């Protein structure tokens, strides 16, 4: 009796937890515009670009996360799988499908993001770091969605980005990615 009631209660709580999402907002689909290095902190920044509304979102990431993103952009396949590759393999082995990732809001100078995935007809969501959301979306060919309230509006160009955030950003071109050890 008592075990059953607790089990049912947990199931209901899980449904509520998983149903928390972005249904109330129109998110914009983003593409990677480039990877920049903040000259002051020497940390990478992924520049996400959206078409409608037109804008750019600079997402700070760690060096290893930037490497994981660059490796996938360049189509490099290391001899041993990276962490994100292992997660993709788990998704495939257990018939999970990544629907999309969302960069939702900014809290205390940090972005929050969620993965939305499914298995059969069941849908789930999970909070993850934005860098992981981007890396997994790239590997699994899922859309990266961005809350339009977070975007720097206007022409998503490096000049606009520098104007708004200072001249301490260096954009890396694809040739530069190949020269970085991963």
C-alpha positions in Angstrom: 0.0 0.0 0.0 2.5 2.7 1.1 5.1 1.8 -1.5 2.5 2.1 -4.3 1.3 5.5 -3.2 4.9 6.8 -3.0 5.6 5.4 -6.4 2.6 7.1 -7.9 3.4 10.3 -6.3 7.0 10.3 -7.7 5.6 9.6 -11.1 3.3 12.6 -10.9 6.2 14.8 -9.7 8.4 13.5 -12.6 5.7 14.5 -15.1 5.5 18.0 -13.7 9.3 18.3 -13.7 9.6 17.1 -17.3 6.7 19.3 -18.5 8.4 22.5 -17.5 9.4 24.1 -20.8 9.3 27.0 -23.2 5.7 26.5 -24.5 4.9 30.1 -23.7 7.6 31.7 -25.9 8.6 31.7 -29.5 12.2 30.7 -29.6 14.5 31.6 -32.6 16.6 28.9 -34.3 20.3 29.6 -34.1 23.4 28.6 -36.1 27.0 28.9 -35.0 28.4 32.2 -36.4 31.9 31.5 -35.0 34.0 30.9 -32.0 35.8 33.9 -30.4 38.4 34.3 -27.7 37.8 36.9 -25.1 41.2 38.6 -25.0 40.8 39.7 -21.4 39.9 36.3 -19.9 41.3 34.1 -22.7 38.2 32.0 -22.6 36.2 30.9 -25.7 32.9 32.4 -26.7 30.5 30.6 -29.1 28.7 33.2 -31.2 25.2 32.0 -32.0 23.4 33.8 -34.9 19.6 33.9 -35.5 17.8 34.9 -38.7 14.4 35.8 -37.3 14.6 37.9 -35.3 18.0 38.9 -36.6 20.6 38.8 -33.7 23.6 37.3 -32.1 24.1 35.6 -28.7 27.6 35.3 -27.3 27.8 32.2 -25.1 30.9 31.8 -22.9 32.2 28.2 -22.8 35.2 26.4 -21.3 38.2 25.5 -23.4 37.4 21.7 -23.5 33.8 22.4 -24.4 34.9 24.8 -27.2 37.2 22.0 -28.4 34.3 19.5 -28.5 32.3 22.0 -30.5 35.1 22.8 -32.9 35.8 19.1 -33.5 32.2 18.5 -34.5 32.1 21.7 -36.8 35.3 20.5 -38.5 34.2 16.9 -38.8 37.3 15.6 -37.0 36.9 12.2 -35.5 39.4 11.5 -32.7 40.7 8.0 -32.3 38.8 7.7 -29.0 35.3 9.2 -28.5 34.8 12.4 -26.6 32.3 12.7 -23.8 29.6 14.1 -26.1 30.2 11.3 -28.5 29.5 8.8 -25.7 26.3 10.6 -24.8 25.2 10.4 -28.4 25.9 6.7 -28.4 23.8 6.2 -25.3 21.0 8.1 -26.9 21.1 5.8 -30.0 21.5 2.6 -28.0 18.5 3.4 -25.8 16.3 4.8 -28.7 16.3 8.3 -27.4 16.0 11.2 -29.9 17.1 14.7 -29.2 14.3 17.0 -30.3 16.0 20.4 -29.7 18.1 22.3 -27.2 17.1 25.7 -25.9 19.1 28.5 -24.4 16.5 29.9 -22.0 17.6 32.7 -19.8 20.5 34.5 -18.1 20.8 34.1 -14.3 23.7 35.8 -12.5 25.6 36.3 -15.7 25.2 32.6 -16.7 23.0 31.2 -19.4 20.6 28.3 -18.6 19.7 25.8 -21.2 17.6 22.6 -21.6 17.6 19.6 -23.8 14.3 18.2 -25.0 14.3 14.6 -26.0 12.0 11.7 -26.5 11.8 7.9 -26.4 8.8 6.7 -28.4 5.9 8.9 -27.5 7.3 10.0 -24.1 8.9 13.4 -24.0 11.5 14.6 -21.4 13.6 17.7 -20.7 16.7 18.2 -18.7 18.7 21.3 -17.7 22.3 21.3 -19.0 25.1 23.7 -19.5 24.7 25.7 -22.8 28.1 24.4 -24.1 26.8 20.8 -23.7 23.5 21.7 -25.3 25.3 23.2 -28.3 27.8 20.3 -28.6 25.1 17.6 -28.4 22.8 19.5 -30.8 25.6 19.6 -33.4 26.4 15.9 -33.0 22.8 14.8 -33.2 21.7 17.3 -35.9 19.0 18.9 -33.6 18.1 22.6 -33.7 19.6 25.0 -31.2 16.8 27.4 -30.1 17.4 30.7 -28.4 15.1 32.9 -26.3 14.9 36.1 -28.4 15.0 38.2 -25.3 18.7 37.2 -24.9 19.8 38.3 -28.4 21.9 41.3 -29.3 19.6 42.7 -31.9 20.5 43.9 -35.4 23.0 42.7 -38.0 24.8 39.7 -36.5 28.2 40.8 -37.5 31.5 40.9 -35.7 31.6 44.7 -36.0 28.3 45.0 -34.2 29.5 42.5 -31.5 32.7 44.5 -31.0 30.8 47.8 -30.9 28.5 46.4 -28.1 31.1 44.4 -26.2 34.4 46.1 -26.7 37.3 45.3 -29.0 38.6 42.4 -26.9 37.2 39.7 -29.1 39.1 37.8 -31.8 37.0 35.8 -34.3 38.6 32.5 -35.3 38.1 31.4 -38.9 37.7 27.7 -39.8 41.4 27.5 -40.8 42.3 28.5 -37.2 40.2 25.7 -35.7 42.4 23.1 -37.5 45.6 24.6 -35.8 44.3 24.1 -32.3 45.1 20.9 -30.4 42.0 19.1 -29.2 
